[in-house]
Amino acid sequence: MEALGVIWEDAKSLFSFANAQVAYVYKLQKNLESLNKKWNDLQNMEKDVLTAIDRAESTGVMKRTDEVIGWLQKFQKLQEVSF
């Protein structure tokens, strides 16, 4: 009878593992679509930031801050390693 309990616990563990894997694969397409949308949003944000920077710098009103320079550098690195 004890062996049956061990087998039952092993079966539950295997089912739990398989269930997690199925859920991962099931959600993969949705997650990839969401990631792609967010990536496109981020690229559009970069364009907007660069446009605003160019406009502000051309009028001499503002200069790039270290924070902006850092963000642009981080985004550039992301672009180099993605897609």
Long-range contacts (C-beta under 8 A, 24 or more apart in sequence): 39-82, 39-83, 42-75, 46-72, 46-75
